[in-house]
């Protein structure tokens, strides 16, 4: 039986597991977002890396899809969905601990490939457990429930950079890395000894076809998601430089422009989820990505603060839709292996970071600022049109509408 027509808030508050997942993802969001903006500084100041070598660190993100796939496959064979989540969280925490103790520049590179790629799969496994819970006890507001859980991570992501910057300045960069390891351990504690049994869907004749053929729509969606996400690395890398060196904004105004996007994203997530419950996630997401196209065009054509604020608002819509709906669509595209789907989707973000870093580096050298932002606009447009075509392809194949 379902949970009735209650609100998403009542569903989350009424479930010990969902409450625990919200708290755990909040700690995870704080830990990850506290260290990422200062990681290059850590590599340069603490380990003596040159800026080009520090930049190469982000290529280790390319290990994420392999880790996500392997972790997801292992999870899809376990009876308890939270086993792999706990393993991934602990491996990630140990990885950051080792990086905090490192004395040689090669250590973070090796640890990122072997441990942090596995640790990054933890959130995907938690969302797989959320999907299993909702499959067992469906509600009319499933997308809104997922949105509330995802918002906890976003809330941590809003607070993390501020706390990480303060903590790193007050105590040091190595203790800040240790604090990230502690946050990844803290994400496990609220779940205690809870178990979430894996939900086994009835297998239809169409689902019994060869695995690679069933996986293809998910892989296509993952590639399109990378196109949609790649612009974020370019924005964080070059928008602050553009505001500082060419527009000569004050530090306060630069901080306001950068900081407004995650806050707006947090507020818009419930709206995206409500629209998805009404129209379907794969119909809403391309619209959100179209807002991202417009946001990058706003960056590329603006020479004053109002235009950049408009761009941040548009990109906030883009990321609210991606953050809330992406994992749900991935799970529905590969419903018999939701942990594999979740792990692969979550790996799209680090891949997009690596792709965006390469495109941004080459593009800014060729086109300069702010014209480099035309590139992520074009790439996101490919993602938007591709998602529309994917939805129509699924419909022609007779698959359930996502």
PLY file of the C-alpha trace (Angstrom):
ply
format ascii 1.0
element vertex 402
property float x
property float y
property float z
element edge 401
property int vertex1
property int vertex2
end_header
0.00 0.00 0.00
1.12 3.55 -0.65
1.39 6.31 1.87
-1.70 8.10 0.66
-1.87 11.65 -0.63
0.20 13.29 2.10
2.69 16.04 1.38
6.34 15.32 0.72
7.21 16.91 4.06
4.89 14.55 5.93
6.33 11.55 4.05
9.90 12.51 5.00
9.04 13.34 8.61
7.05 10.13 8.96
9.92 7.90 7.85
12.96 7.24 10.03
14.99 6.36 6.95
14.15 9.53 5.03
14.84 11.68 8.09
18.21 9.98 8.51
19.02 10.38 4.81
18.32 14.12 5.01
20.70 14.57 7.96
23.37 12.39 6.37
23.31 14.24 3.05
23.49 17.58 4.86
26.79 16.55 6.47
28.01 15.17 3.14
27.21 18.44 1.37
29.10 20.46 3.96
32.16 18.22 3.79
32.45 18.06 0.01
31.75 21.73 -0.65
34.11 22.88 2.10
37.15 21.23 0.54
36.60 21.55 -3.20
37.03 25.35 -3.52
40.29 25.16 -1.53
41.74 21.98 -2.96
43.96 23.72 -5.51
45.26 26.00 -2.77
46.03 22.93 -0.64
47.94 21.24 -3.46
49.97 24.39 -4.14
50.63 25.66 -0.61
50.92 22.40 1.31
52.39 20.04 -1.29
54.32 22.48 -3.48
52.49 21.73 -6.73
52.68 24.16 -9.63
49.38 25.59 -10.89
49.39 23.43 -14.07
50.03 20.27 -12.02
47.30 21.23 -9.56
44.91 21.69 -12.47
45.68 18.20 -13.73
44.32 16.80 -10.45
40.78 17.20 -11.74
41.44 14.69 -14.51
41.27 12.04 -11.79
37.49 12.67 -11.91
37.46 10.46 -15.00
37.71 7.44 -12.68
34.25 8.26 -11.27
32.08 6.46 -13.86
34.05 3.24 -13.49
33.74 3.38 -9.70
30.06 4.33 -9.92
29.29 1.44 -12.24
31.18 -1.15 -10.19
29.74 0.05 -6.88
26.25 0.14 -8.38
26.53 -3.41 -9.72
27.69 -4.63 -6.32
24.81 -2.82 -4.62
22.28 -4.31 -7.03
23.38 -7.77 -5.85
23.11 -7.03 -2.12
19.97 -7.63 -0.09
20.58 -4.52 2.04
20.90 -1.38 -0.06
22.83 0.50 2.66
25.82 -1.87 2.78
27.57 -0.25 -0.18
26.60 3.22 1.02
28.42 2.66 4.32
31.45 1.14 2.57
31.68 4.05 0.12
31.37 6.65 2.88
34.14 5.07 4.96
36.44 4.64 1.93
35.91 8.30 1.02
36.63 9.43 4.59
39.84 7.39 4.70
40.83 8.87 1.35
40.53 12.46 2.61
42.38 11.50 5.79
45.29 10.17 3.72
45.30 13.32 1.57
45.40 15.45 4.72
48.49 13.53 5.87
50.18 13.54 2.44
53.69 14.91 2.00
54.11 14.16 -1.72
52.09 15.56 -4.62
51.44 12.13 -6.16
49.46 10.97 -3.12
46.25 12.99 -3.78
46.25 11.83 -7.42
46.45 8.14 -6.48
43.99 8.49 -3.59
41.49 10.33 -5.78
41.47 7.52 -8.34
41.41 4.63 -5.86
39.40 6.00 -2.92
37.62 9.29 -3.61
36.01 7.91 -6.77
34.50 5.17 -4.60
33.57 7.61 -1.82
31.79 9.80 -4.35
29.45 6.91 -5.17
27.96 7.01 -1.66
25.25 9.54 -2.48
24.12 7.49 -5.48
23.64 4.45 -3.26
21.61 6.48 -0.78
19.34 7.64 -3.60
19.00 4.04 -4.75
17.77 3.21 -1.23
15.33 6.14 -1.44
13.98 4.78 -4.72
13.56 1.31 -3.20
11.60 2.78 -0.30
9.33 4.71 -2.66
8.88 1.66 -4.89
7.75 -0.35 -1.87
5.49 2.43 -0.57
4.67 4.69 -3.53
3.25 8.18 -3.07
1.74 10.73 -5.47
4.62 13.07 -4.54
7.63 10.82 -5.15
9.58 13.50 -7.04
8.96 15.97 -4.25
10.21 13.48 -1.66
13.43 13.00 -3.64
13.67 16.78 -3.95
13.50 17.26 -0.18
16.21 14.67 0.36
18.38 16.26 -2.37
17.81 19.72 -0.88
19.62 18.61 2.26
22.79 18.10 0.21
22.29 21.48 -1.47
21.83 23.16 1.91
25.14 21.68 3.02
26.68 22.86 -0.27
25.52 26.43 0.48
27.08 26.43 3.96
30.18 24.36 3.23
32.29 26.91 1.29
31.74 29.54 3.97
32.57 27.16 6.83
35.50 25.66 4.94
37.01 29.04 4.12
36.68 30.20 7.72
38.01 26.94 9.17
40.90 26.77 6.72
41.93 30.34 7.49
41.60 29.93 11.25
43.13 26.48 11.73
44.89 25.55 8.49
44.28 23.68 5.27
45.27 20.24 6.55
42.81 20.35 9.49
40.18 21.50 7.00
40.79 18.34 4.93
40.52 16.25 8.12
37.21 17.98 8.86
35.94 16.87 5.45
36.85 13.28 6.35
34.91 13.68 9.60
31.84 14.98 7.74
31.85 11.92 5.50
31.83 9.69 8.58
29.04 11.78 10.09
26.82 11.11 7.05
26.67 7.44 8.10
25.88 7.94 11.80
22.22 9.12 11.50
21.34 5.88 9.68
22.60 3.80 12.58
21.97 0.11 11.98
18.98 0.63 9.68
18.53 -1.69 6.72
16.80 -0.92 3.43
16.01 -4.18 1.60
16.59 -4.06 -2.13
13.31 -3.77 -4.02
12.98 -6.36 -6.79
10.75 -5.22 -9.63
8.70 -7.76 -11.57
10.57 -8.53 -14.81
8.53 -8.08 -17.97
9.32 -9.66 -21.33
10.76 -6.38 -22.58
13.04 -6.09 -19.55
14.51 -9.52 -20.18
16.44 -8.34 -23.28
20.22 -8.11 -23.36
21.78 -5.93 -20.69
23.76 -3.60 -23.01
20.62 -2.73 -24.97
18.81 -1.84 -21.73
21.75 0.24 -20.57
21.98 2.33 -23.75
19.30 4.95 -22.90
20.97 5.53 -19.53
24.40 6.00 -21.13
22.91 8.44 -23.64
21.25 10.37 -20.82
24.51 10.43 -18.89
26.35 11.92 -21.90
23.64 14.55 -22.34
23.84 15.37 -18.63
27.59 15.92 -18.96
26.84 18.41 -21.75
24.34 20.17 -19.49
26.68 20.28 -16.48
30.02 21.15 -18.10
29.41 24.89 -17.99
29.51 24.99 -14.20
33.27 24.43 -14.11
33.76 27.20 -16.67
31.56 29.54 -14.67
33.35 28.99 -11.36
36.72 29.15 -13.06
36.29 32.30 -15.12
33.29 34.33 -13.95
35.13 35.56 -10.79
38.14 36.52 -12.95
35.89 38.37 -15.39
34.21 40.29 -12.56
37.53 41.13 -10.92
39.86 41.96 -13.80
37.52 43.40 -16.42
34.42 44.63 -14.60
36.35 45.67 -11.44
33.59 44.59 -9.06
34.16 44.93 -5.33
34.78 41.70 -3.38
31.33 42.04 -1.82
29.61 42.31 -5.22
31.60 39.38 -6.62
30.60 37.28 -3.62
26.96 38.31 -3.99
26.86 37.30 -7.67
28.48 33.91 -7.01
26.55 33.20 -3.80
23.07 33.94 -5.11
22.92 30.94 -7.46
23.03 28.05 -4.94
20.55 29.88 -2.71
18.09 30.35 -5.58
18.68 26.75 -6.66
17.73 25.55 -3.17
14.50 27.57 -3.25
13.56 26.41 -6.76
14.03 22.68 -6.18
10.51 22.08 -4.78
9.03 23.91 -7.78
10.92 21.66 -10.20
9.78 18.57 -8.32
6.14 19.68 -8.30
6.23 20.29 -12.05
7.82 16.87 -12.57
5.05 15.17 -10.58
2.54 16.87 -12.88
4.19 16.67 -16.31
6.94 14.04 -15.97
10.65 14.53 -15.17
11.96 14.02 -18.72
9.59 16.70 -19.99
10.58 19.23 -17.32
14.36 18.69 -17.36
14.99 19.89 -20.97
13.15 23.10 -20.11
15.43 23.57 -17.13
18.52 22.96 -19.29
17.21 25.57 -21.75
17.32 28.07 -18.88
20.97 27.12 -18.46
21.62 27.93 -22.12
20.10 31.38 -21.60
22.11 31.83 -18.39
25.41 31.27 -20.16
24.34 33.64 -22.92
23.67 36.22 -20.22
27.22 35.79 -18.88
28.65 36.10 -22.39
26.79 39.33 -23.20
26.75 41.15 -19.84
29.08 43.92 -18.80
27.27 44.95 -15.63
26.00 43.33 -12.43
22.28 43.13 -13.35
23.00 40.94 -16.38
25.15 38.58 -14.31
22.48 38.34 -11.61
19.96 37.43 -14.32
22.38 34.80 -15.59
22.68 33.33 -12.10
18.90 33.18 -11.75
18.58 31.33 -15.06
21.36 28.91 -14.13
19.70 28.35 -10.74
16.61 27.05 -12.58
18.90 24.84 -14.67
20.60 23.29 -11.62
17.40 22.98 -9.58
16.00 20.75 -12.33
19.22 18.77 -12.75
19.66 18.29 -9.02
16.13 17.11 -8.35
15.20 15.23 -11.51
18.44 13.81 -12.91
18.81 10.82 -10.60
15.09 10.00 -10.88
15.27 9.92 -14.68
18.39 7.76 -14.57
16.67 5.27 -12.26
13.59 5.12 -14.47
15.70 4.56 -17.58
17.30 1.49 -15.95
14.71 0.47 -13.33
15.94 -3.08 -12.78
19.35 -1.78 -11.61
18.63 1.45 -9.78
21.93 1.48 -7.87
23.90 1.13 -11.10
21.81 3.91 -12.63
22.32 6.15 -9.59
26.06 5.52 -9.49
26.51 6.29 -13.18
24.42 9.45 -12.98
26.31 10.75 -9.96
29.56 10.22 -11.83
28.35 12.60 -14.54
29.20 15.62 -12.39
32.92 14.88 -11.95
33.17 13.96 -15.64
31.50 17.25 -16.53
34.03 19.00 -14.29
36.92 17.50 -16.24
35.29 18.20 -19.61
34.41 21.76 -18.62
37.94 22.38 -17.38
39.45 21.35 -20.71
36.91 23.27 -22.81
37.19 26.35 -20.61
40.98 26.36 -20.69
41.10 26.09 -24.47
38.16 28.41 -25.02
39.36 31.27 -22.86
42.72 31.23 -24.64
40.96 31.43 -28.01
37.96 33.65 -27.38
38.76 35.48 -24.15
36.31 36.77 -21.55
33.34 36.91 -21.53
32.92 35.29 -24.98
34.11 31.95 -23.61
30.63 31.52 -22.10
29.18 31.03 -25.59
30.83 27.58 -25.51
28.93 26.20 -22.47
25.75 27.73 -23.91
26.23 25.72 -27.11
27.13 22.52 -25.25
24.09 22.86 -22.97
21.91 23.39 -26.05
23.11 20.02 -27.36
22.13 18.48 -24.01
18.70 20.12 -24.09
17.85 18.99 -27.63
19.24 15.54 -26.95
17.01 15.09 -23.89
13.95 16.03 -25.93
14.90 13.46 -28.56
15.60 10.84 -25.88
12.11 11.32 -24.45
10.53 10.88 -27.88
12.70 7.80 -28.53
11.56 6.23 -25.29
7.97 6.91 -26.25
8.40 5.28 -29.67
10.02 2.24 -28.03
6.94 1.86 -25.88
8.80 2.51 -22.65
6.97 4.05 -19.67
7.07 7.84 -19.71
9.67 9.19 -17.35
0 1
1 2
2 3
3 4
4 5
5 6
6 7
7 8
8 9
9 10
10 11
11 12
12 13
13 14
14 15
15 16
16 17
17 18
18 19
19 20
20 21
21 22
22 23
23 24
24 25
25 26
26 27
27 28
28 29
29 30
30 31
31 32
32 33
33 34
34 35
35 36
36 37
37 38
38 39
39 40
40 41
41 42
42 43
43 44
44 45
45 46
46 47
47 48
48 49
49 50
50 51
51 52
52 53
53 54
54 55
55 56
56 57
57 58
58 59
59 60
60 61
61 62
62 63
63 64
64 65
65 66
66 67
67 68
68 69
69 70
70 71
71 72
72 73
73 74
74 75
75 76
76 77
77 78
78 79
79 80
80 81
81 82
82 83
83 84
84 85
85 86
86 87
87 88
88 89
89 90
90 91
91 92
92 93
93 94
94 95
95 96
96 97
97 98
98 99
99 100
100 101
101 102
102 103
103 104
104 105
105 106
106 107
107 108
108 109
109 110
110 111
111 112
112 113
113 114
114 115
115 116
116 117
117 118
118 119
119 120
120 121
121 122
122 123
123 124
124 125
125 126
126 127
127 128
128 129
129 130
130 131
131 132
132 133
133 134
134 135
135 136
136 137
137 138
138 139
139 140
140 141
141 142
142 143
143 144
144 145
145 146
146 147
147 148
148 149
149 150
150 151
151 152
152 153
153 154
154 155
155 156
156 157
157 158
158 159
159 160
160 161
161 162
162 163
163 164
164 165
165 166
166 167
167 168
168 169
169 170
170 171
171 172
172 173
173 174
174 175
175 176
176 177
177 178
178 179
179 180
180 181
181 182
182 183
183 184
184 185
185 186
186 187
187 188
188 189
189 190
190 191
191 192
192 193
193 194
194 195
195 196
196 197
197 198
198 199
199 200
200 201
201 202
202 203
203 204
204 205
205 206
206 207
207 208
208 209
209 210
210 211
211 212
212 213
213 214
214 215
215 216
216 217
217 218
218 219
219 220
220 221
221 222
222 223
223 224
224 225
225 226
226 227
227 228
228 229
229 230
230 231
231 232
232 233
233 234
234 235
235 236
236 237
237 238
238 239
239 240
240 241
241 242
242 243
243 244
244 245
245 246
246 247
247 248
248 249
249 250
250 251
251 252
252 253
253 254
254 255
255 256
256 257
257 258
258 259
259 260
260 261
261 262
262 263
263 264
264 265
265 266
266 267
267 268
268 269
269 270
270 271
271 272
272 273
273 274
274 275
275 276
276 277
277 278
278 279
279 280
280 281
281 282
282 283
283 284
284 285
285 286
286 287
287 288
288 289
289 290
290 291
291 292
292 293
293 294
294 295
295 296
296 297
297 298
298 299
299 300
300 301
301 302
302 303
303 304
304 305
305 306
306 307
307 308
308 309
309 310
310 311
311 312
312 313
313 314
314 315
315 316
316 317
317 318
318 319
319 320
320 321
321 322
322 323
323 324
324 325
325 326
326 327
327 328
328 329
329 330
330 331
331 332
332 333
333 334
334 335
335 336
336 337
337 338
338 339
339 340
340 341
341 342
342 343
343 344
344 345
345 346
346 347
347 348
348 349
349 350
350 351
351 352
352 353
353 354
354 355
355 356
356 357
357 358
358 359
359 360
360 361
361 362
362 363
363 364
364 365
365 366
366 367
367 368
368 369
369 370
370 371
371 372
372 373
373 374
374 375
375 376
376 377
377 378
378 379
379 380
380 381
381 382
382 383
383 384
384 385
385 386
386 387
387 388
388 389
389 390
390 391
391 392
392 393
393 394
394 395
395 396
396 397
397 398
398 399
399 400
400 401
